[in-house]
Amino acid sequence: MPGEENDEKARKEQFDTALEEVLREVEEAEQRDEDDTGGKAGDAITPNTDAQEQASED
């Protein structure tokens, strides 16, 4: 039936779009890893300056 063909085509297009988005996210994550400046993840979440200084010494 013609409606079923349209539904299948719409599902495939939606799948292709989702796959493209996932691949784009992976590429962006890889780029962020390459651009990593060596910062510490804990630096941004703790207001404790002593802990930040200790983390930068590690």
DRENDO-1510 file (C-alpha; in Angstrom, 1 decimal, always signed):
<recs>
REC; n; res; u; v; w
REC; 1; MET; +0.0; +0.0; +0.0 .
REC; 2; PRO; +1.3; +3.5; -0.7 .
REC; 3; GLY; +0.9; +4.7; +2.9 .
REC; 4; GLU; +3.2; +1.9; +4.1 .
REC; 5; GLU; +5.9; +2.8; +1.6 .
REC; 6; ASN; +5.8; +6.4; +2.9 .
REC; 7; ASP; +6.0; +5.2; +6.5 .
REC; 8; GLU; +9.0; +3.0; +5.7 .
REC; 9; LYS; +10.7; +5.8; +3.9 .
REC; 10; ALA; +10.1; +8.2; +6.8 .
REC; 11; ARG; +11.5; +5.7; +9.3 .
REC; 12; LYS; +14.6; +5.2; +7.1 .
REC; 13; GLU; +15.2; +9.0; +6.8 .
REC; 14; GLN; +14.7; +9.4; +10.6 .
REC; 15; PHE; +17.2; +6.5; +11.2 .
REC; 16; ASP; +19.7; +8.1; +8.8 .
REC; 17; THR; +19.4; +11.4; +10.4 .
REC; 18; ALA; +19.9; +10.0; +13.9 .
REC; 19; LEU; +22.9; +8.0; +12.7 .
REC; 20; GLU; +24.4; +11.1; +11.2 .
REC; 21; GLU; +23.9; +13.0; +14.5 .
REC; 22; VAL; +25.6; +10.2; +16.5 .
REC; 23; LEU; +28.6; +10.2; +14.1 .
REC; 24; ARG; +28.8; +14.0; +14.3 .
REC; 25; GLU; +28.8; +13.8; +18.1 .
REC; 26; VAL; +31.6; +11.1; +18.0 .
REC; 27; GLU; +33.7; +13.3; +15.8 .
REC; 28; GLU; +33.2; +16.3; +18.1 .
REC; 29; ALA; +34.2; +14.2; +21.1 .
REC; 30; GLU; +37.3; +13.0; +19.4 .
REC; 31; GLN; +38.2; +16.6; +18.5 .
REC; 32; ARG; +37.7; +17.7; +22.1 .
REC; 33; ASP; +40.0; +14.9; +23.2 .
REC; 34; GLU; +42.7; +16.0; +20.8 .
REC; 35; ASP; +42.3; +19.6; +22.0 .
REC; 36; ASP; +42.6; +18.6; +25.7 .
REC; 37; THR; +44.9; +21.0; +27.5 .
REC; 38; GLY; +45.4; +18.7; +30.4 .
REC; 39; GLY; +43.1; +20.4; +32.8 .
REC; 40; LYS; +41.6; +18.6; +35.7 .
REC; 41; ALA; +37.9; +17.8; +35.7 .
REC; 42; GLY; +37.7; +18.4; +39.4 .
REC; 43; ASP; +39.0; +22.0; +39.0 .
REC; 44; ALA; +35.6; +23.2; +37.7 .
REC; 45; ILE; +33.4; +21.5; +40.4 .
REC; 46; THR; +35.1; +22.4; +43.7 .
REC; 47; PRO; +35.1; +25.9; +45.2 .
REC; 48; ASN; +37.8; +24.7; +47.6 .
REC; 49; THR; +41.0; +26.6; +46.4 .
REC; 50; ASP; +43.2; +24.3; +48.5 .
REC; 51; ALA; +41.8; +21.2; +46.7 .
REC; 52; GLN; +42.3; +23.0; +43.3 .
REC; 53; GLU; +45.9; +23.7; +44.2 .
REC; 54; GLN; +46.5; +20.2; +45.3 .
REC; 55; ALA; +44.9; +18.8; +42.0 .
REC; 56; SER; +47.2; +21.1; +39.9 .
REC; 57; GLU; +50.2; +19.7; +41.8 .
REC; 58; ASP; +49.3; +16.1; +41.0 .
</recs>
